[in-house]
Amino acid sequence: MSDYAHSEVKVTVLGCAGSSYDEELRLPCSSYLVETHETAILLDCGFGSFESYSLLVPDSRLDAIFVSHAHADHVADLEAFMDAADVWRDQPRLVASEQTTASIVREPDSLPPGTLVLAREETHLELPFLEIAFSLTTHQTPTLAACVSLGGRRVAYGADTGPTWVIPPHFVGADLAILECTLETRDESSSPFHLDAKEVGNLARELSARQTLITHVPPHENGEARLALARGVAANRNFILATTGLRVTLE
């Protein structure tokens, strides 16, 4: 893996509401800006993320957007980002799997060269000043997790997944893990394609990241309860509850 120079890495939560967009609460959905002075990548761009970008980080310039899968709470604002010339450092660049690209890009052959970058399971992608590794999660539609290396730090983004996701060795020991927690507790009717709080705790222990960001809590549900349950399973891990506008600095 390339050895990128050490520099301060900032992670800004542009949106973290899971599964649906509540028109009354207007809580932005999944979107996380990871940046250094040299580069910036956006991990997903769900409902409301473009407005959050404009309000929270208007001076940041993107080098790429990674879209984990084609569900609207992770990709709804993609067109707004791709069409806004002033948010890009150089040119628009979309990183996604072939299956996701087929679902979200209308006319891929009409796009300028370099706009689409295909991501594949168990591959490493090098872009200027950053590197990304991918892993297929267990979700109801093809979904890639991503481990981003930049500024001498690593951010492991689990996207959406069920508890049977097999974590690759190169995701372990990241500086920050971002894990969905759609369910507070699992019962017989719960989706096998999402995590509950105790499962987040178990994955956090396996990932052994310095910090774990709990996210993707549905509107009107209790994130603090999830935080407490995860800590009960993995008391030695440092958990943070995601909120829109939260900034985490990795030094």
C-alpha positions as CSV (number, residue, x, y, z in Angstrom):
1,M,0.0,0.0,0.0
2,S,1.3,3.5,-0.9
3,D,2.7,5.5,1.9
4,Y,1.0,8.9,1.8
5,A,2.5,11.7,3.8
6,H,1.1,12.1,7.3
7,S,-1.3,15.1,7.6
8,E,-4.4,16.0,9.6
9,V,-7.5,14.1,8.4
10,K,-10.9,15.5,9.1
11,V,-14.2,13.6,8.9
12,T,-17.4,15.6,8.7
13,V,-20.8,14.0,9.0
14,L,-23.0,15.6,6.3
15,G,-25.8,13.2,7.0
16,C,-26.4,10.1,9.1
17,A,-30.2,9.3,9.2
18,G,-30.8,5.7,8.1
19,S,-33.2,4.0,5.8
20,S,-35.6,6.9,5.0
21,Y,-35.9,10.6,4.7
22,D,-38.4,12.2,7.1
23,E,-39.9,15.3,5.3
24,E,-40.8,16.8,8.7
25,L,-37.5,16.3,10.5
26,R,-35.4,16.9,7.4
27,L,-32.5,14.9,8.7
28,P,-29.9,14.4,6.0
29,C,-29.1,10.7,5.2
30,S,-25.8,8.9,4.9
31,S,-22.9,11.1,3.8
32,Y,-19.4,11.5,5.2
33,L,-16.7,13.9,4.0
34,V,-13.1,12.6,4.5
35,E,-10.4,15.2,3.7
36,T,-6.9,16.5,4.1
37,H,-5.4,19.7,2.8
38,E,-4.4,17.7,-0.4
39,T,-7.5,15.6,-1.1
40,A,-11.2,15.0,-0.2
41,I,-13.6,12.1,-0.8
42,L,-17.3,11.9,0.0
43,L,-18.6,8.6,1.2
44,D,-22.2,8.4,-0.1
45,C,-24.5,11.2,-0.7
46,G,-28.0,10.5,0.5
47,F,-31.0,12.8,0.8
48,G,-30.1,16.3,2.1
49,S,-26.3,15.8,1.8
50,F,-25.8,18.5,-0.8
51,E,-27.5,21.1,1.3
52,S,-25.4,20.0,4.3
53,Y,-22.2,20.3,2.2
54,S,-23.2,23.8,1.2
55,L,-23.8,24.8,4.8
56,L,-21.1,22.9,6.7
57,V,-18.1,22.7,4.3
58,P,-18.7,25.2,1.4
59,D,-14.9,25.7,0.9
60,S,-14.0,22.0,0.6
61,R,-13.3,20.7,-2.8
62,L,-13.9,17.1,-3.8
63,D,-11.7,14.7,-5.7
64,A,-14.2,11.8,-5.7
65,I,-17.5,10.6,-4.5
66,F,-17.8,6.9,-3.5
67,V,-21.3,5.4,-3.7
68,S,-21.6,2.2,-1.8
69,H,-24.9,1.1,-3.3
70,A,-28.0,2.3,-5.1
71,H,-30.4,2.9,-2.3
72,A,-31.7,6.5,-2.2
73,D,-30.6,7.2,1.4
74,H,-27.1,6.8,0.1
75,V,-27.2,8.2,-3.4
76,A,-30.2,10.6,-3.8
77,D,-28.1,13.8,-4.0
78,L,-25.5,12.4,-6.5
79,E,-26.8,14.4,-9.5
80,A,-26.6,17.7,-7.5
81,F,-23.0,17.0,-6.6
82,M,-22.0,15.9,-10.1
83,D,-23.5,18.9,-11.7
84,A,-22.0,21.5,-9.4
85,A,-18.7,22.5,-10.9
86,D,-17.7,24.6,-7.8
87,V,-17.5,21.6,-5.5
88,W,-14.8,19.8,-7.5
89,R,-11.1,20.4,-7.2
90,D,-10.4,19.1,-10.7
91,Q,-13.3,17.2,-12.3
92,P,-16.3,15.2,-11.2
93,R,-15.3,11.6,-10.3
94,L,-17.7,8.8,-9.3
95,V,-16.3,5.6,-7.7
96,A,-18.8,2.8,-7.6
97,S,-19.3,-0.9,-8.5
98,E,-20.4,-1.9,-12.0
99,Q,-23.8,-3.0,-10.5
100,T,-24.3,0.3,-8.7
101,T,-23.2,2.3,-11.7
102,A,-25.7,0.5,-13.9
103,S,-28.5,1.6,-11.5
104,I,-27.6,5.2,-10.9
105,V,-25.9,6.5,-14.1
106,R,-28.3,7.1,-17.1
107,E,-25.8,7.4,-20.0
108,P,-22.3,6.4,-18.8
109,D,-20.8,6.5,-22.3
110,S,-21.7,10.2,-22.6
111,L,-19.6,11.2,-19.6
112,P,-16.1,12.8,-19.9
113,P,-13.2,10.4,-19.6
114,G,-12.2,9.7,-16.0
115,T,-15.6,10.5,-14.6
116,L,-16.5,6.9,-13.8
117,V,-14.1,4.8,-11.8
118,L,-15.2,1.2,-11.2
119,A,-14.7,-0.4,-7.8
120,R,-14.5,-4.1,-7.3
121,E,-14.5,-6.5,-4.4
122,E,-11.0,-7.1,-2.9
123,T,-9.3,-4.5,-5.2
124,H,-7.3,-1.5,-4.3
125,L,-7.8,1.8,-6.2
126,E,-5.2,4.6,-6.2
127,L,-6.3,8.2,-6.8
128,P,-4.2,11.3,-6.2
129,F,-3.2,11.4,-2.5
130,L,-5.5,8.6,-1.4
131,E,-6.1,4.9,-1.8
132,I,-9.3,2.8,-1.4
133,A,-9.8,-0.9,-0.7
134,F,-13.2,-2.5,-1.1
135,S,-15.2,-5.3,0.5
136,L,-18.6,-6.7,-0.5
137,T,-21.0,-6.5,2.5
138,T,-24.2,-8.5,3.2
139,H,-27.0,-6.2,2.1
140,Q,-30.1,-6.8,-0.1
141,T,-28.5,-5.1,-3.1
142,P,-24.8,-5.2,-4.1
143,T,-23.0,-3.0,-1.6
144,L,-19.4,-2.2,-1.1
145,A,-17.7,-1.2,2.1
146,A,-14.6,1.0,1.6
147,C,-11.3,1.5,3.6
148,V,-9.9,4.9,2.6
149,S,-6.2,5.6,3.2
150,L,-5.1,9.3,3.2
151,G,-2.8,11.5,5.2
152,G,-1.3,8.5,6.8
153,R,-4.6,7.5,8.3
154,R,-7.3,5.0,7.5
155,V,-11.1,5.3,7.6
156,A,-13.2,2.0,7.3
157,Y,-16.7,2.6,6.1
158,G,-19.0,-0.3,6.5
159,A,-21.9,1.2,4.4
160,D,-25.0,-1.0,4.9
161,T,-24.5,-4.6,6.0
162,G,-25.9,-7.5,7.9
163,P,-23.9,-9.1,10.8
164,T,-22.4,-11.8,8.5
165,W,-20.1,-9.4,6.7
166,V,-16.6,-10.9,6.6
167,I,-14.2,-8.1,7.4
168,P,-11.0,-8.1,5.3
169,P,-7.7,-8.0,7.2
170,H,-6.8,-4.6,5.7
171,F,-9.9,-3.0,7.3
172,V,-8.7,-4.0,10.8
173,G,-7.0,-1.4,12.9
174,A,-8.3,1.7,11.1
175,D,-8.2,5.1,12.8
176,L,-11.9,5.4,12.4
177,A,-14.6,2.9,11.7
178,I,-18.1,4.1,10.5
179,L,-20.7,1.4,11.2
180,E,-24.4,1.5,10.5
181,C,-26.8,0.7,13.4
182,T,-30.2,0.6,11.8
183,L,-31.7,-1.7,14.5
184,E,-31.6,-1.1,18.2
185,T,-32.2,-4.7,19.1
186,R,-32.9,-7.7,16.8
187,D,-36.0,-9.9,16.9
188,E,-37.4,-12.5,14.6
189,S,-38.9,-9.9,12.2
190,S,-35.7,-7.9,11.9
191,S,-33.9,-7.5,8.6
192,P,-30.8,-9.7,8.2
193,F,-29.3,-7.0,6.0
194,H,-28.7,-4.4,8.8
195,L,-26.9,-4.3,12.2
196,D,-28.3,-3.9,15.7
197,A,-26.3,-2.3,18.5
198,K,-24.8,-5.4,19.9
199,E,-23.7,-6.6,16.5
200,V,-22.1,-3.2,16.0
201,G,-20.2,-3.8,19.3
202,N,-19.0,-7.1,18.0
203,L,-17.9,-5.7,14.7
204,A,-16.2,-2.9,16.5
205,R,-14.2,-5.4,18.5
206,E,-13.2,-7.2,15.3
207,L,-12.3,-4.1,13.5
208,S,-10.2,-2.7,16.4
209,A,-10.4,0.8,15.2
210,R,-9.2,3.6,17.4
211,Q,-12.7,5.2,17.2
212,T,-16.0,3.8,16.0
213,L,-18.8,6.1,14.7
214,I,-22.3,4.7,15.1
215,T,-24.6,5.9,12.4
216,H,-27.6,5.2,10.2
217,V,-30.1,5.5,13.0
218,P,-33.7,5.9,11.5
219,P,-35.5,9.2,12.2
220,H,-37.5,9.3,15.5
221,E,-35.4,6.5,17.0
222,N,-33.0,6.6,19.9
223,G,-29.3,6.8,19.1
224,E,-28.2,7.0,22.7
225,A,-29.8,3.7,23.5
226,R,-27.8,2.1,20.7
227,L,-24.6,3.7,21.9
228,A,-25.1,2.2,25.4
229,L,-25.8,-1.2,24.0
230,A,-22.7,-1.2,21.8
231,R,-20.6,-0.1,24.8
232,G,-22.0,-2.9,26.8
233,V,-20.7,-5.4,24.3
234,A,-17.3,-3.7,23.7
235,A,-16.5,-1.6,26.7
236,N,-12.9,-1.1,25.6
237,R,-13.8,0.5,22.3
238,N,-14.2,4.2,21.8
239,F,-17.7,4.8,20.4
240,I,-19.1,8.1,19.0
241,L,-22.7,8.7,18.0
242,A,-23.0,10.4,14.6
243,T,-24.9,13.6,14.3
244,T,-25.2,15.9,11.3
245,G,-22.3,18.4,11.5
246,L,-20.1,16.3,13.7
247,R,-16.4,16.6,12.9
248,V,-13.8,14.1,13.9
249,T,-10.1,14.9,13.5
250,L,-7.6,12.1,13.0
251,E,-4.1,13.3,13.9
